[in-house]
Amino acid sequence: MKNQADTQEKKQRAAVLMMQGTASDVGKSLVTAAIGRIMTQDGYRTAPFKSQNMALNSYVTVDGKEIGRAQGMQAEAFGITATSDMNPILLKPSGEMSAQIVVHGVPHTALSAREYREKFLPEAKETVLDALDRLRSAYDIVLMEGAGSPAEINLKARDIVNMNLAGWADAPVLLIADIDRGGVFAFLVGTLELLEPHERARVKGFIINKFRGDLSLLQPGLDWLEQRTGIPVLGVLPFLPQLRIEAEDSVVLEGTSGRMQPGSAKELDIAVIRYPRISNFTDFDPLEDEPDTAVRYVSSVEELGTPDAIILPGTKNTAADLNYLREQGFPEAITNALEYGTSQLTGICGGYQMLGRRLLDPHAVENAEPGDSDGLGYLPLSTEFLPHKTTVRVSGTLAEDHPLQLCGLDPGAAEGIPVAGYEIHMGTTTKHEGAGVRSLFHLTGPDGEMLPEGWGTPDGKIWGTYLHGLFHNDSLRRAWLDGIRQAKGLAPLSRTFSSAALREQEFDRLADAVRASLDMEAVYRIMGLPGEEG
């Protein structure tokens, strides 16, 4: 047992380990989540850290701060409460060459890529190191995650997220490569060759991710790699099919577009419109886990068809993505689908704003110049974009007279059915005077009052809400799907799963697979730690 002085000393010098990748999307976030889950199981208080994240899938902390979804997910995997220290700088792309800069969970400014590098990065080091120091004083281990590749030569001079950060923190580095995309040895050796000698010296081990097949056939390559570089391969991690842990970037949606496959066993077809700036598409992960539901992301009207439900998801720029919908001919295709069999049109956050009649931008929040524009006109609502960003976790109940087509929930008890989620938006939406729409939810306001949220047509076919995470409410999700089944003449399924329990199960599945394949004793030695706490 450690005495109090030992514990205090350890907190002041929390161990650090950095995961870097040979490229984007090689699995850094999930490997970090797995290792941190293992360390938590082994008795260490572990925290995630990514100094700078670029993602449109974001996470709202308990205190209403916006961070990258990966660090929120990792904190949950480690069994701790996420804070903005875990991702002090978040970049949310709003155009081809510009992004909103979020600092400690609050919008700071909008900059072009050049402005960010020249004006912001020189000031960012202090912000990053202060956040890291606070974590190192509060936890036993901080797992640091890099971004992209440390060998991006054009970015290294002002790097705050890869090797410069590893040097500031004096962190050993594990280099992760994805064998599933091919060329794994070239990726690893090539990355090392492009690092400076002092940077290469920080790389203490390789992790090869997403392996399928006979490991013995790979062994000669692993032997060559260790002889060539002098760096050990600490683990070859298996490819885990259908791992149900949310992704950070929309790159995972590649290949998910198209029509529902003929002969699919799934009885319900839900189409999510994938516009260029789609955000927080993890809202729909629980729908994909339902046994009767197929979720597909469509980018063209040819792919849309006549699904059972159409969802307009969140977006980083409502006005720009609404223009995209019009350019692609989606408004006409959606109207046609509603006429010929689609029973539900739903908007979440930015998609909710699009469903209204008017978009007002007096402060040029979404556009280069102040002005107004037309929405899709499905709901009698107007949205005014505001400079202040709403980021908050919310909870409440279904409104007593909600219009949602739910099956299996007692209408008389609707007011007692709980809902929870979170909001991330720059705007406020109001219904027009005398409009014939009904409120969906009653949410608890800051002073304990119940406030209406979301609106839908009286028949429940068209509705929208600001609530991200709505479909993570298990009973509500299943009742909504059963309402769609009922509209198709299908019997309801009624039974569903717990999305929270499934999440914990998948965290453990990931950690178990990594523990079985990774030399954790070597990882602990690299960090100067004894291993499992006793």
N, C-alpha and C positions, 0 to 999 in steps of 0.2 A: 504493500500500500504506500502511496506517495503522501508525504506530509504537505501541509498547506503552503509552506515556503517553496517546495519543489514545484507544486502546481502553479503558483504565481510566477515563478521563474520561467516555467514552460510556456505559459500564456504570453509572456513578454517576448518570447523568441519562437513563436509558432513555426513549425516546419512548413516549407513550401515545396511544391512540385508543379512543374509546368508541362502541359500537354500541347504540343505543336503538331501541325500536320504538313504533309507534303503538298497539299492542295486544299481547296475548299471542299466541303462535303465528303471528307474521308471518315467521318464518324467521331471527331474530337469531342463533341458535346455528349454523345452517348457513352463513350469510353470514360470521360470524366465523371459522368453520372454513375457509372458502374463501379469505378474505383472508389469514389466517395461513399457509395452505399456500402461497399465492403469495409472501408475504414470505419464507418459508423457502426457497422455490425461488430467490428473488432474493438470497439470501445473508445474510439477517438471522436472528439467533437470536431466535425469537419465542415468547412464552408467553401462554396465555389467562388471564383473571381474571374471576370473577363473585363479588362480595363476598357475596351472599346468594342462594341458590337454593332453590326449592321444587319438589321432585320425588320421586317414589317409585322412579324408575329411577336407581339409584346405581351407583357405580364404586368398586372397591377398589384403592388404590394399592399399589405394591410393598411399602411398609412397613406395610400393613394398615390404612390410614385410609380412611374412607368419604367420598366427595365426589359431587357431582352428575355424572351420566353424561355430560352435555354437555361438561363441562370435561375429563373423561377422554378423550372422543372427540376433542376439539380438540387436546389434547396429543399424541395419537397422530397426528393429521393433521399436526402441526408437527414430528413426529419427535423428541419429547422425552419424558421420564419425568414423569408426572403427580405432583403433590404436593398436600397439603392447602392450601398457600398459594394455589392456583389457585381454590379455593372454600372459604374459611375457615368459612363458616356455611351449613349445609344444614338445611332444614326438611322433615321427613317427616310429612305429615298422618297422624294416627292416628284422627281422628274428624272430625265436621262442623266443630267449633270448636276443635280442639286439634292439636298437632303435637309430635313429638320434635325437640328442638333439638340438632343435631350441630355441635360446634365443633372445628375442625381435625381432623375425621375421627373424633371420639370423642363418644358421646352425652353431652350436658351436663345436660339436664333436659327435662321435658315441660311445656308451657305452653299456656294458652288464647291465642286471638288477642289479647285485651286484655292479658293478662299479658305476652305477648311485647313488645307495643308499650310498655307502661308500665314494665316491670321490666328487660327485656333490652336493648332497642335503645339506651337511654342509655349502656350500657356497651360497645356493639358497635363504635363508631367506632375505638377503639384497636386492637382485634383486626383489623379490616379494613385499616387503614392500615399496620400492621406487616407484614401479609402482602404487601400491594402493594409496600412498600418493599423487601422481600427479593427479590421478583421483579424489580423495577427495577434492583437491584444485580447481578442474575445474567444478565439478558437485554438484547438491543438494543431490543426492542419488547415492550410489553405491550398486548394487545388486551383491552379491558374490555367486558364485556357487561352491559347493563341487564336489568331484569325488568319484565314487563308494560308499562305506559306511564308516561312521566315526568309525565303530566298527571293522575294520580290525586290529585285535590285533597285528599282526606281523609287521604292517606298521606304527603304531601310534607314535613310538619313534621319527621318523624323518619326521613326517607328515608336509607338507607345504600347504595342500589343503583342509583340513577339520577342526577338532576341534582346532588344534594348531593355525591355521590361524584365526579362529573365536576369540580365546583368544588374539592374537596379535592386532587384530582390535577392540576388545571389541564389537563384533557383536552378536546380538540375532540371534537365529537359528530357522528356520521352517523345520520340518522333513517331508519329502514326501515319501509316500508309494504307490505302484501300486496294487490296489485291483484286477485288471484283471488277475494277475498271481497267486492269491490265497494266503491264509495265512497272510492277511494284519495285523491282530491284533498281531500275533506272530512276524512278522517283526518289528512292532513298539515297542512292549514291549521288545522283545529280544534285539533290538538295544539299548534301554535305559539301560537295565540291564548290557550291556557290556561297557557302558561309565563310566568314573570317576564321582564322585559327582559334581565337578566343571563344568564338561562338560554337565552333565544332566541339571544343573541349567541354561545353555544357551538355552536349547530347550524351546521355548515359545509357540509353537503351532504345531499341526499336520495338514497336508494336505493329504487327500486320493484322489488319482488320478485314472482316467479311470473307473469310476463307470457306470454300466449299470443296469437298473432295477428300482424297487420301493424303494425309499429312506426310507420309513417308515419301511421296513423290516430290514434295516440296523441299524435303530436308537437304538435298545437295545444294540447292540455292541458298538456304539459310546458312549452311556451313561456309559457302563461298562469301556470303555477305559479311559474316563475322570476321573471316580471315582478311577480307579486302579492307574493312573499315576499323577493325579492332573494337567494335561496339557490339554488345550482345543483343540477340533477339530475345526479348523477355516474354513474348507470347505471340501465338497465332490465334486470333479470336475467330470463332465460327460466325458464319452468316446466320442471323436469326430471322427466319421468315415470319412475317406478320407480327412484328414487334409493335405492340400498341402503346407506344410512347410518342407524344406529339413531336412533330418536326419543327425546326426553327425557320427554315427558309422554303419559299415556294418552289425551289428547284426540285423538291421531292414530288411535285405534282406533274413533272414531265412524264409523259406516257400514260397519264390517267384520263386524258380527254377522250371524247368519242361517244358513240351511241352505246346503249346497253347491249351487251353481247347476246346474240340469239341463243336460246336454250338455257339462259341463266336460271339458276334455281331461286334467285332472289325475286320476290313478288312485287316489291316496290322499287320504283325508279325515281331517284331524286337527282336533279341536275343543278349544280352550283355553277353560276356564271363566273368564269375565270377571266376577269379583266386584268390589265397589265399591272395595276397597283394593288392587287388583292392582299388583304391583311387578315390576320387572325383566323385563317381557315381551319385551325384546330378546333374551332367551334363545332365542326361537323364530324369529328372523329368518333364520338359515341354513336352517331347514326350508322357509320360504317360497321360498327361492332354488333349491330342488331342482326339477327339471323335472317330476316326477311327483306333487308334493305340494301340496295346498291346505290352508292354515291359516286357520281362522276362529275368531273370538272370540264366544262365545255367552253371553247373559245370562239366558236363560229355557229351561225344559225343552222348550218347543215348538220352539226352534231346535236343540236337541241332536241329536235323531234317533238314528241308529246309526252313528256315524263309525267309522273303522278304529282310531283311538286317541283317548282322552280324556286331557287334561293338566290337572291342578290346579296352577296356577303359584304363584309367590311372592306374599306379601301383607304389608302393614305390620301387620295385626292378624289373627292366625290365628283367634282365638276369635270375633271379630265377623264375619269373612267365612264362618266355618263356620256361624254362626247364619243368615247370609244364604242359604247353600246349602240349609239345612233349610227355611227359610221359603219358598223357591222350589220345593221339591220335588225338588231335584237328587239326593239319595241314592237315592231310588226309581228315578229316571230313569237314573242311572248303572248301578244293578244290572240294570235291564231291558236296557240297551244291551249289557252284558257277556253277558247270557244269549242275546241275539239277534244277535250278530255282531261286536261291538267286541272286538278282540283284545288291546288294551293299555289299561291304566289307570296313569297315571304321575303322581307328585307331585314337585314341585320346591320345596324349602325349606318355606315355609308349607304348601304343598299336600302335601308329604311328611309334615309333622306331622299334618295332617288325616286322612291314611290310617290312622293308628294307632288304638289302642283308647282311650287315656286322654290327657288334657291336664291337667297339674298346674300350678297357678299359686299357689304358697305365698307369693310376694312381691307379688302383685297387679300383675304386669308387664303383663298383657294385659286385665285386668278391673279394675273399680272396687274389688272386694273379693277377698281370697284365696279360693281354692276350686279344685275339680276339676270336670272335665266329660268327657263321652264324645266320642271321635273318631268317624270313620266306621266303624272296625272292620275295615278290609280287611287290615291287617297287624298282627301281634302285637307292637306297639310302644307305648311310653309316652314322652311328651315333658314335661319339666319346664322351664318358663320361668324364666329367671334374669335378675337385674338387669344382669349383664355381657353386652355384645354381642360376638359373634364376628365379626370382619371380617378375612379372611385369604385370600391366594391359595394355592392348593394344586395339587399334581401327584402323579401316581402311575401305577398301572397297573390294568387290569382284574384282578379277583380270579380266581384260577385256576379256581375252581368257580362262577363267577358264573352267575346264572340267566337273564340277558338273552337274548331270542330274536334272536340276531344271525345274519346270513347272509353268507357270503363271508369270514369271519375264521376262521382255523385254530384250532379249540378247543384244541389242544395248545400253541399259542403265545400263548394269551390273556393269560398272566401278563406277557408282554413288550409288550403293546399299551398305549401311553401314553395317559393322560387328564390334562387340566388344566382348572382352573376357579377359581371363587372362592366364598367363603361369606360371607353376611351374615345372621345370625340371633341371636335372643335366646332360647336354649334348647338343651337337649341331649336327644337321642333315644336310647333304649336298647331292645333287644329283650327280650321276656319270657323267663324261664327255660324252656329246653327247646323254644322256639319253632322251628317248622320253616321258617325262612326262611334265605336265603343272602345273604352279603355281595356287594355289587356291585364295590367297588373296594378297593385297598390304596393308601392315601395316605402320603406321607412325613411323619412327625411332626417336631416341633421338634428332637428329638435323633437324627434319622435313622432311627428305628424305623418300621416299616410298620404303619399302623393301618387297621382295617376301616372302610368308609364306605358308607352306603346299604344297604337291604335289599329283597329281593324274594321273591315266592313261588317255590317250586321250579320251577313251569311257566313262570315269567318273564312272566306276564300282568299282574301287579300289582307295581309297584316304586316306590321313592322314594329321593330323594337330596337332600343339601344343596347339591350342586354347581350353581351358576349357571354359564352358559357351556358346559354339557356338550355341547350340539349344535354348538358351534364346533369340536369335535374331529372332523375331516373323516371319517376312516375309520370311527369309531364311529357317527357320524350316519348314514352311508350303509348300514352293516351293519344298524343298527336298522330303517331304513326298508325294506331288502330283506327283513328278517325279517317285517315286516308284509306285504310283497308276497307272500312265500312262503305266509303264512297265508291269503291270498286266492286262491292258485293262480296268481299271476303270476310271471313270470320275473324274477330280480333284474336291476337296472341295473348294479350293481357300480361303474361309474365315477362320480366325483363331482368337485367343484371344491374349491379351496383358499379357505376363508372369509377367511383373512388376505390372500391375493393379491387377492381380489375387493374387499376393503375398500380396499386401496391403489389399485386401479383406479378405484373410485368416488370416492375423495378427489381423484384427478387429474382425473376427469371433471368434478367439481364445480368445481375450481379453474380448469380450462380454460374452462368456460362463463362463469365470473365474470370471468376475465381478459379475455375477448373482449368483454364487455359493460360493464365498469366502467372508468372513467378512473383507472387506478392511478397515473399521474403526478400527477394532482390530489390523490389520497389521500396520496401521499408528501409533496407540497408542504404540505398541511394539517398534517402532522405535523412539518414542518421537516426532512425527510429528502431525500437526493438521489435516491432511487429505487434501482434495482438496484445492489447492492454490486459494486465492481470491485476 
